[in-house]
């Protein structure tokens, strides 16, 4: 079967926004390679691709208005065979260290050996976001390592679970009462499969946003975009137990003061930031 491959060369700061837009437009898959700039490859049925490319150009124009100093984004299209792209993206997902304690292994390379001094996580992201390669995911893992206490297993909410990688990390660190939610039902199915692959039973999966979750949590971790955080801050506050910890990621360094002000307005009085490249995470 033939598909149209859209290739988008984008500055790193726009990578996640453009990826999300492509998924919203119905991309069969979106793969990333390289940084500074990033090459995104998105795949659409040929009869849909022209309209998507036109709307993408308009969307990119709106992003340039928000970030006027950002380099121009280049978009090209070509016809490919499904079997070619279904496997090619796997070349860019390599076994690697993650945080201080983990070693991330693609499911299709699990026989290549583990790092003896690290906790293995076997992952197949499928069509969900969150391979552990992105800076925002790495920052979340670092913060989870500092706040999850296995001696007092916390209740954890993973809001926007994607591939399930952060729920897996929380479980491996000692959390047991974990709820993982995502508005994308495909992501929830992928997360379920990855959690089963890593022997993380008992995680409660839901297709919804944080706004529709009930109960209270000791830790809430959310690796999503700024706009989604701003919409959900009240829900985070209501779902977090007194003394609980909130980890937010998927933020750009340039958005630091925006998220700080929003957190303060919602009663989060102490905010600590971590940076990696152009990406920012915070602990409140």
C-alpha positions as CSV (number, residue, x, y, z in Angstrom):
1,X,0.0,0.0,0.0
2,X,1.3,3.5,-0.9
3,X,1.3,6.4,1.4
4,X,2.4,10.1,1.3
5,X,5.3,10.9,3.5
6,X,5.4,14.5,4.7
7,X,8.9,15.5,5.8
8,X,9.1,18.6,8.0
9,X,12.4,20.1,9.0
10,X,11.7,22.1,12.1
11,X,13.6,23.8,14.9
12,X,13.7,21.8,18.1
13,X,11.5,24.2,20.0
14,X,8.5,23.5,17.6
15,X,9.0,19.8,17.4
16,X,6.4,18.7,19.9
17,X,3.8,21.2,18.8
18,X,4.2,20.2,15.1
19,X,4.1,16.4,16.1
20,X,0.9,16.9,18.0
21,X,-0.7,18.8,15.1
22,X,0.2,16.0,12.7
23,X,-1.4,13.4,14.9
24,X,-4.5,15.5,15.3
25,X,-4.7,15.6,11.5
26,X,-4.8,11.8,11.4
27,X,-1.2,10.8,10.7
28,X,-0.7,7.1,10.6
29,X,2.7,7.7,12.3
30,X,5.0,10.5,13.2
31,X,8.7,9.7,13.6
32,X,11.5,12.0,14.7
33,X,15.2,12.0,13.8
34,X,18.0,14.3,14.7
35,X,18.0,17.6,16.6
36,X,18.9,21.2,15.7
37,X,16.9,20.9,13.5
38,X,14.6,17.9,13.9
39,X,13.3,16.0,10.9
40,X,9.7,14.9,11.4
41,X,8.3,12.2,9.0
42,X,4.5,11.9,9.0
43,X,2.4,9.5,6.9
44,X,-1.0,10.0,5.4
45,X,-3.2,8.3,2.8
46,X,-2.5,10.0,-0.6
47,X,-6.1,11.3,-0.9
48,X,-5.7,13.1,2.5
49,X,-2.1,14.4,2.2
50,X,-2.6,17.4,0.0
51,X,-5.3,19.0,2.4
52,X,-3.1,18.2,5.4
53,X,-0.1,19.8,3.8
54,X,-2.1,23.0,3.0
55,X,-3.4,23.2,6.6
56,X,0.1,22.5,8.0
57,X,1.5,25.5,6.1
58,X,-1.2,27.7,7.7
59,X,-0.5,26.2,11.2
60,X,3.3,26.7,10.8
61,X,2.6,30.4,9.9
62,X,0.7,30.8,13.2
63,X,3.7,29.3,15.1
64,X,6.0,31.7,13.4
65,X,3.9,34.6,14.7
66,X,4.3,33.2,18.2
67,X,8.0,32.6,17.8
68,X,9.1,35.3,15.2
69,X,12.8,34.5,15.7
70,X,12.4,30.8,14.9
71,X,14.0,29.5,11.7
72,X,11.7,28.8,8.7
73,X,10.2,25.3,8.6
74,X,10.6,23.3,5.4
75,X,8.0,20.8,4.2
76,X,8.3,18.3,1.4
77,X,6.2,15.3,0.3
78,X,6.9,12.0,-1.4
79,X,5.2,8.7,-2.1
80,X,6.4,5.6,-0.1
81,X,5.4,2.0,0.5
82,X,4.1,1.2,4.0
83,X,6.6,-1.5,4.7
84,X,9.5,0.9,4.2
85,X,8.4,3.4,6.8
86,X,6.9,1.0,9.3
87,X,10.4,-0.3,10.1
88,X,12.7,2.6,9.3
89,X,11.9,4.7,12.4
90,X,13.2,1.9,14.6
91,X,16.7,2.6,13.4
92,X,16.7,5.8,15.5
93,X,15.5,4.3,18.8
94,X,18.7,2.9,20.4
95,X,19.3,1.3,23.8
96,X,20.4,4.0,26.3
97,X,20.7,5.1,29.9
98,X,17.7,7.0,31.3
99,X,17.9,9.0,34.5
100,X,20.2,7.7,37.2
101,X,18.7,4.3,37.5
102,X,17.2,3.0,34.3
103,X,18.3,1.5,31.0
104,X,15.8,1.9,28.1
105,X,15.7,-1.0,25.5
106,X,13.6,-1.0,22.3
107,X,11.4,-4.2,22.4
108,X,12.9,-5.4,19.1
109,X,16.5,-5.1,20.5
110,X,15.9,-6.8,23.8
111,X,18.3,-9.6,23.1
112,X,21.3,-7.2,22.8
113,X,22.0,-7.2,26.5
114,X,21.2,-5.1,29.5
115,X,23.2,-2.7,31.7
116,X,24.0,-4.7,34.8
117,X,23.8,-1.7,37.2
118,X,20.5,-0.3,35.9
119,X,16.8,-1.2,35.9
120,X,15.7,-2.3,32.4
121,X,12.7,-0.8,30.7
122,X,11.6,-2.6,27.5
123,X,9.5,-0.2,25.3
124,X,7.6,-0.3,22.1
125,X,6.1,3.2,21.7
126,X,3.9,2.1,18.7
127,X,1.9,5.1,17.7
128,X,2.1,6.8,21.1
129,X,4.3,9.6,22.2
130,X,7.0,9.0,24.8
131,X,10.1,6.9,23.8
132,X,12.3,8.3,26.5
133,X,14.4,10.0,23.9
134,X,12.9,13.4,24.3
135,X,14.3,15.8,26.8
136,X,10.9,16.4,28.4
137,X,10.6,12.7,29.2
138,X,14.1,12.5,30.6
139,X,13.5,15.5,32.9
140,X,10.4,13.8,34.2
141,X,12.3,10.6,35.0
142,X,15.0,12.6,36.9
143,X,12.3,14.3,39.0
144,X,10.4,11.1,39.7
145,X,13.7,9.6,40.9
146,X,13.9,12.3,43.5
147,X,10.3,12.2,44.8
148,X,9.2,8.5,44.7
149,X,10.0,6.8,48.1
150,X,9.6,3.1,47.9
151,X,9.5,2.9,51.7
152,X,6.2,4.8,51.6
153,X,4.7,3.9,48.2
154,X,2.9,6.9,46.8
155,X,-0.3,7.2,44.9
156,X,0.7,8.5,41.4
157,X,-1.3,10.0,38.5
158,X,0.4,9.9,35.1
159,X,-1.6,12.5,33.1
160,X,-1.0,12.1,29.4
161,X,0.7,8.7,29.7
162,X,1.5,8.3,26.0
163,X,3.6,5.1,25.8
164,X,3.3,4.5,29.5
165,X,7.0,5.1,30.2
166,X,6.5,7.4,33.2
167,X,4.0,5.0,34.8
168,X,6.5,2.2,34.3
169,X,9.3,4.4,35.9
170,X,7.0,5.2,38.9
171,X,6.2,1.5,39.4
172,X,9.9,0.4,39.2
173,X,10.7,3.1,41.8
174,X,8.2,1.6,44.2
175,X,4.8,3.3,43.5
176,X,1.9,0.8,43.4
177,X,-1.3,2.8,43.3
178,X,-0.9,4.3,39.8
179,X,-3.5,5.8,37.5
180,X,-2.4,6.5,33.9
181,X,-4.7,8.6,31.7
182,X,-4.6,9.8,28.1
183,X,-7.2,11.4,25.8
184,X,-5.9,9.1,23.0
185,X,-7.4,5.6,23.2
186,X,-4.5,4.3,21.0
187,X,-2.0,5.6,23.5
188,X,-3.8,3.9,26.4
189,X,-3.7,0.6,24.6
190,X,0.1,1.0,23.9
191,X,0.7,2.0,27.5
192,X,-1.2,-1.1,28.7
193,X,1.0,-3.4,26.5
194,X,4.2,-1.7,27.6
195,X,3.3,-2.0,31.3
196,X,2.5,-5.7,30.8
197,X,5.8,-6.2,29.0
198,X,7.6,-4.7,32.0
199,X,5.7,-6.6,34.7
200,X,3.9,-3.6,36.1
201,X,0.5,-5.0,37.1
202,X,-2.4,-3.2,38.7
203,X,-2.1,0.2,37.0
204,X,-5.5,1.8,36.4
205,X,-5.8,3.0,32.8
206,X,-8.4,5.5,31.7
207,X,-9.2,7.3,28.4
208,X,-9.7,10.8,29.7
209,X,-7.8,14.0,30.8
210,X,-6.7,14.8,34.3
211,X,-9.8,17.0,34.7
212,X,-12.0,13.8,34.8
213,X,-9.9,11.8,37.3
214,X,-11.3,11.2,40.8
215,X,-9.4,10.5,44.0
216,X,-6.3,12.0,45.5
217,X,-2.6,11.5,44.7
218,X,0.7,12.0,46.4
219,X,2.4,12.6,43.0
220,X,1.0,13.9,39.7
221,X,3.3,13.8,36.7
222,X,2.2,15.4,33.4
223,X,4.4,15.6,30.2
224,X,2.1,17.6,27.9
225,X,2.1,21.0,26.3
226,X,1.8,24.3,28.1
227,X,-1.8,25.0,27.0
228,X,-3.0,21.6,28.4
229,X,-1.2,22.3,31.7
230,X,-2.9,25.7,32.0
231,X,-6.3,24.1,31.4
232,X,-5.6,21.3,34.0
233,X,-3.9,23.2,36.8
234,X,-7.1,23.5,38.9
235,X,-7.6,19.7,38.5
236,X,-4.0,19.1,39.5
237,X,-4.5,21.2,42.7
238,X,-7.8,19.4,43.6
239,X,-6.4,15.9,43.0
240,X,-3.1,16.5,44.9
241,X,-3.0,15.6,48.6
242,X,-1.6,18.1,51.1
243,X,2.2,17.9,50.8
244,X,2.0,16.2,47.4
245,X,4.3,16.8,44.5
246,X,3.4,18.0,41.0
247,X,5.8,17.3,38.1
248,X,5.2,19.2,34.9
249,X,7.1,18.8,31.6
250,X,6.7,19.4,27.9
251,X,7.5,23.1,28.5
252,X,9.9,25.4,26.7
253,X,12.5,27.4,28.7
254,X,10.8,30.5,27.2
255,X,7.6,29.5,29.0
256,X,9.2,29.5,32.5
257,X,7.5,32.7,33.8
258,X,4.1,31.8,32.3
259,X,4.0,28.4,34.1
260,X,5.5,29.9,37.3
261,X,2.8,32.6,37.5
262,X,0.0,30.1,36.7
263,X,1.3,27.7,39.5
264,X,1.5,30.5,42.0
265,X,-2.1,31.6,41.1
266,X,-3.2,28.1,41.8
267,X,-1.6,27.8,45.2
268,X,1.7,26.1,44.3
269,X,4.1,28.4,46.3
270,X,7.4,26.6,45.7
271,X,8.5,25.8,42.2
272,X,11.9,24.2,41.2
273,X,12.9,24.1,37.5
274,X,15.2,21.7,35.6
275,X,16.4,22.4,32.0
276,X,17.7,20.4,29.2
277,X,18.4,22.1,25.9
278,X,15.3,24.3,25.1
279,X,13.1,22.1,27.3
280,X,11.9,22.8,30.9
281,X,10.4,20.7,33.7
282,X,9.2,21.9,37.1
283,X,8.5,20.4,40.5
284,X,5.9,22.1,42.6
